[in-house]
Amino acid sequence: MIRDKNISDRYIEQSEQTDTRLYKKGIYNSINIETIVYKKYIKDEINKAVSELKEIQARRLIMYYIEEKTYEEIAQIEGCTKRAVKFSVDAAKKNLQNKLKNLFLDYTNK
């Protein structure tokens, strides 16, 4: 049996849902197709920009932001100093900002 929660967290059987309730549910959950397409475009551009980074910068950036490792953990894995890791991550962020700055300017100027 399909159920849905209403505002007061009371479960409503599918057969009890009115057209108005279904309409409101559809409106509140709808997402602009342009937003979906643009988010995919941004994701693709970020992936492309990361792939263009130096290998060491990309690897450390991914470990820091995606895998949520600390500078110390990355330094132990890579056999280097915490300072070297921080320098690489900062350089990667700066390179990404330069590569992607026009991407975000184009979207905000629409």
Sequence and secondary structure as in RCSB ss.txt:
>XXXX:A:sequence
MIRDKNISDRYIEQSEQTDTRLYKKGIYNSINIETIVYKKYIKDEINKAVSELKEIQARRLIMYYIEEKTYEEIA
QIEGCTKRAVKFSVDAAKKNLQNKLKNLFLDYTNK
>XXXX:A:secstr
  EEE TTS EEEGGG  HHHHHHHHHHH   HHHHHHHHHHHHHHHHHHHTS HHHHHHHIIIIIS   HHHHH
HHHTS HHHHHHHHHHHHHHHHHHHHHHHHHHHT 
